[in-house]
Amino acid sequence: MITARMARLSQSAASKTARAAIVGLLIVMAAVFLVQTIGKAHREIGYDFTSYLASARALAHGENPYATGSAFPYLYPLFLAFALIPLTLVPYWLAVFLWYAISIAALASAACVFAGLTKAEQPASGSDQPLLPLFTLSVLLIPILQNNLLNGQVNFLVLLLCVLFLKFHLENRVFLAPLMLAMGIAIKIVPAILILFLLVRRRFQEAALTFALAVVLCLAPAGLLGAKSAHVIAEYFNSMFLGRFTGEHLAAAKGMFFSLAGFLSYLVPDAAEAGWLKPISVGLVVLIVLLTHYRVRSDPRRETQARIFSLYLIAILLVVPMSETHHLAFLLPAVFLTLVMPTRMRRLHPALRWGIPGMFFVLFWLGKSYKLGPFLFLATAYLFLLCGWNILFDRHVKTAHEG
């Protein structure tokens, strides 16, 4: 008995040491990124957050936030610029530090909340278990973390709002869930795809409330623009929605791509000019998501809904025309699940158990090395299909067990 107790104490001490080491390495990584961020922030042209602040100042003074002359054009609804007005009142260096701290806190919070939602997926070997896969992801996906943090991007905050939406939704918080999603949409339109998540689950009132709140949050800041508000909103709508969903935009895109339409235009350059390419591609991706979700819509398990939620986030990359490295932040929930899930698939040979999700990282790093090739799309599409397969596989196992 004494020996067993000593063994447990030794294991506990080792676990605490490992936890401290992982936390220490994460802090060092964050410190290095902070130094790099400060360097970019104080360049003559600044960085993306510099543009956010310029637009916030413009909005506060009743000027067009989309016409600041910034090297990094402001491409979001007015809500973000409005929310950042308080940061225009402090010194620039302090605003940069605060925004970095907000981004780190948002990423850490999103990771912790999502890990909590999917804890049934994790091996029961202690409360510290999620730290190891989270740290592993931090290393394997450094380009995504670094790109978002060094450019002062807003994706981690949007990701946190989406994860909080899922958490509150599963807790039946019928106002907080729509509010979180509406705020995410008001910052960056793309989370609007999650309204479909609510519709498939027949939460029609929550979907309607989300839409109404998002419209209010997007349009209310326009009051600061006075008579120019209608013109500014129309200009934003034309450039962001009409201009970016045309064949002309696809034909002009010569950089990396994540979207299905971008991949098809890569394979057949002449197809980029076809007006049908974008709507057909978007429709196909959305149809796959909806059909997959429909098959498990009544599954009460949180981990199933977390997988479906992750599938919707991957779909964002497959349907949105613009493809930049920082957008890959929306892959993080699905990547976390694909890293943890193989530990439950005991029937598979170890080579397959780890090799199947490992293929994603191979494609991802190939894409990192050759951004103009198809690898980043293939990594995104592979994760999309793997996530969908995991959902249907779990449903099959559950049905067989009940039978």
N, C-alpha and C positions, 0 to 999 in steps of 0.2 A: 504493500500500500504506500509506504514511504517512497519507494522507488518510483512508483507510478505518479505520485504527486510531484516529485522532483522533475520527472520527465515533462509533466504538464507545465510546471513553472519555467523550465528551460525553453520549451516551445513557445510559451508566452513571451519570454524575454527576447527570443529570436524574432518573433513576429513584431514586437515593438521596435527592435533595432532595424528590421527591414522597412517598417513603416516610416521611421525617422529618416532612413537613408533615401527612400523614394521621395518623401516630402522635401528633403534638402536638395535633391537633384532638380526637382520641379522649381524650387525657389531660385536656384542658380540659373536654370534655363530662362525663367521669367526676367531675372536681372539682366542677363545678356541681351534679351529681346528689348528690354527697356532702354539700354544704352544705344542699341541700333535704332530704335524708334526716335529717340531724342536727336540723333544725327540726321535722320531723314526729315524730321519736323522742322529743323532749323536750316534746311537748304533754302536757297533763294526762292525756289518755286513751292517750297513746303511739301505737304503730302495731302492725302484725301481729307483728313480731319481739318486741315487748314481751309479747304474749300467749304466744309460744313460750317465752320465758324464764320467765314465770309458771307455765306448765305444767311446765317442766323442774324448777323449784323444788318444785312440788307433788309431782311424781313422786319426787324425791329424798327428800322427807319422808314418803313413803307416803300421800299424799293424792290425791284424784281430780283428774287434770290437765285434765279436761273441765269442771270446776266451779270455775274460778278467779274468776269474776265479771268477766272481761276484756270490754272493749268489742268485742274482736275474737275471737270464740270459736275455740278450738283444735279443728280438724276433721280431724286426721291420726292415724294409728296412733301407738302409744306410742314407737316407735323414734326419731322425731325429738326428742321431749322428752328421751328418755334420752341421745341423742347430744349434746344441748346443755347437759347438766348442768355440764360444765366451764366454760362461759361464764357460769354463774350465780355463779361464784367470783371473778370480776373485776368492777371497777367498771362500772356501766351504760354510761357513755360509751365505755369501751374495748370492751365487748361489742358495742355498736352499730357501732363502727369495724371490728372484726374480722369481724363478719358481713357488712358491706358489702364488705370486701376479699375475703372468701370468695366472695361473689356475683359480683363482677367477675372474679375469677380463674376461677370456674366457667364463666362466659359466654365469656371469652376462650379458655379451654382447649377448650370444646365447639366453638367456631368453628374453631379451628386443627385439631383432630382431624378434624372433619367435612370441612373443606376438603381435608385430606390424603387422606381416603378417596375423595374425588370429584375428585382432581386430573386424572384422565383427561378430565373434562368441561371443563377450563379451557384457554383458548388458551395455546399454548406461547410466551409472550413474556417469560418471566422468572419467577424465584421469588417476586417481589413481587406478581405478578398478583392473588392472592386478596385483597390488602389493599383494592383499589379497590372490588370488590363488597361486601366486608364493611363498609367505611366507608359506602358508599351505603345499605346496609340499615340501618346504625345511624342514619342521618339519616331515611330514609323511614319507619322503624318506631320512632321515638323514643317514641311513647306506650306501646309494649310495654316497652321498656327502662326508661323512667322509672317506669312503674307498678310494675314488679317491684322495682326498686331502692329507690324512695321508700317503699314499704310493707314492705320487709324480707322479701319473699316468698322461698319456697324453690324456685321453679320452675327457676331456672338450674342449681342443684345437681342437681335431678332430671334435667334435660336432659343435663347432662354425664354422669351415670351411664348414661343411655340410649345416648348416643353411644359411650361406652367399651364398653358391652355389644356394640354393633354392631362396633366395632373388634376386640375380642377374639374375638367370634364368627367374624368373617371370617378371623382368624388361627388359628382352631381351638384357642383357649385354653379348654378344656372346663370349667374350674373358674372362671376369672376372669370369663368372660362371664356365666354364671348368677349369680355373686356380685354383679356390678355391677347387673344387672337386679333381683335380689332386694332390694338396698339401695334402688333407686329405688322399687320397689313398697312397701317397708316405710316409706318416707318419705311417699309419696303414691300411693295404691292404683292410680291410673289407668294407669301403665305396664304393668300386668298384661296389657293387650291384646297386648303383644309376646310373650307366651307362645304366642299363635297363630302368630306369625312363626316360632317354633321348630318348632311342630307341622307347619306346611305344608312346612317344609324337612326334615321327618322327623328332627329332632334330638330324639327322644323322651326320651332320658336327660338331656339338658340342660334340657328343659322340666320334667321331674320334679324335677331338682335345684334349678332356679330356684324352683319352687313350695315345695319343702321348706324351702329357705333363707329364703324370704320369710315363711313361717309362723313359723319360729323367731325371726327378727328382729322380727316384729310382736308375738309373744307373750312372748318372754323378759323384756322390761322389766317385765311385769306382776308379776314376782316381788317387785318393790319395794313392791307394794301389799298384799301379804299376803292376808288373808281377803277383802278387797274386790275382788280382781282379777277374779273371774268376773262380778261385778255391773257393774264398770266396762266390761269388754269387751262384755258383752251390751248395755249401754246405748249404747255406740258403734256396734255393729253395727245396732241397731234404728234409730238416728237417721240414720246415714250411708247405709245400704243399703235398708232397708225404707221409711223415711219419704220418701226423695228420689226413689223410682222409682214414685210413685203419681200418678194423675191429679190428686189434690188438690194436690200440690206444683206441678204444671204450671199449674193454674188460679190458684194464688197468685202465680206468678211474673209480675210486671208490668214487669220491667226488661229490659235487653238480653239477647239469647239467641244462642247459636251452634248449638244442637242442632237436628236435623231435627224432633224432636217439638215444640220450642219454636216453630219456624217454622210448622209445621202448625197449632199452636194459635193462632198470631198470625193466620193466614189465616182459620181457622174457630174462633173462641173457644169454641164449644160442644164442640169435639173435645177440648179440654184435660181435660175431665172423663171422657173415655172411658178405660177401663182398658187397652184394646188399643193405644192410641196409642204409648206408650213402647216396649213390647216389639217392636212391628212396626217402628218407626223404627230401633231399635238393630239388629234383625235385618237390615234392608235395608242399612244402612251396612256392617255386618260382612260380609255376603254379598258386597258389591261388592269389598271389600278382599281377601277370601279368593279369589274368582274371579280377580281381577287377579293376585294373588300366585301362584296355582296355575299360571297360564299362563307365568310366567317363573321358576318355582321352581328349574329346573335351570340357569339362566343364571349362569355363574361370575363374571361381571364385577362388580367392587365397586360401580361406579356404579349398576348395576341394582338391587342389593340396598339401596343407600343410598336410592334412590327409593322402593322398597317400604317400607323403614323409615320414610321421611317420610310415606308414605300412612297407615301405622298411627298415627303421631302426630297427623295431622290428624283421623283418625277419633275420637280421644279427645274432641275438641271437639264433634263431631257427635253423640256418644252420651251424654255426661255431662250431667245435668240442670242443674247449676249453671254459669252463664256470667258470668265476670268478666274484666276486661281482662288481668289478669296471666296468665290461662290461655293467652292467645294466644302465649306463649313457645313452645308446642309447634309453632307454625307455622314457626319460624325455619329449620329444615333445608330444608323444602320451598320456602320463599321464596328461600333461597340458590340452590337448584338451578334454579328458574324464572328467576332473574335471569341465571345463567351459561349455561344451556342454549341460549338463542336464538342465541348466538354460533356455535353449531355448525350451526344450521339454515340453511345458505347458500342453499338452494333457495327459501326464503320471501322475499317482498318485505320490505324493511326495515320498512315500516309494520306488517306482521304480526309480523315477528320480534321487535319490541320492544313492539308494541301488545298482543299476546296476554297476556304476563305483566304489562304495564303496567295492564291492566284491574283486576287484583287491587288495586293501590295506589289506584286511583280508588275502588273499592268500599270499601276499608279506610278511607280518609280521609272518605268520606261517612258511614260508620258511626261514625267518631270524632266527627263533627260532630252526628250524630243517632243517639244510642245506642239509643233506644227503637224505631227502625225496623228493617227487615230487612237493612240493608246489611252488618253484620258477619257475619251468617249467610251472606249471598250471597258475600261475600269468601272465607269459609272453604270454602263448598261449591264455589265456582269454582276455588279452588286445589286442592281435593280432586280435582275432575274433570280439571283440567289436569295434575296430577301423574300420575293414572292414564293419561291419554292419552299423556303423554310416555313412560311405561313401555311401553305397547303399541306406540307409534310406533317406539321404539328396537328392540323385538323384531321388528317388521315389516322395518325396514331391515336388521337383522342376518340375518334369514331370507332376504331377497332377495339379500343379498350372498353368503351361503353357497350359495344356489341358482345 
